[in-house]
């Protein structure tokens, strides 16, 4: 049986280029809808480049944290076609 962390990594690794999910959406898809904060903690420890943690944002649309800094996260998301204005993703 997969751990919650493994489920989170599986969900996030399938987020397509140009799309984003919120931490809450990832938590729900991984089987624990109340674990959005845990998703953030799990992704903070991610070192696998195939787990696209830059594609996970806060529920209010702001980009949230990123190990390499928010400006890098915004740059990557924009390069993938995600529309960001004033630090928030326009969905």
Secondary structure, DSSP 8 states (H G I E B T S, - for coil): ---HHHHHHHHHHT--TT--EEHHHHHHHTT-TT-HHHHHHHHHT---TTS-GGGEE-TTSB----TT-HHHHHHHHHHTT--EETTEE--
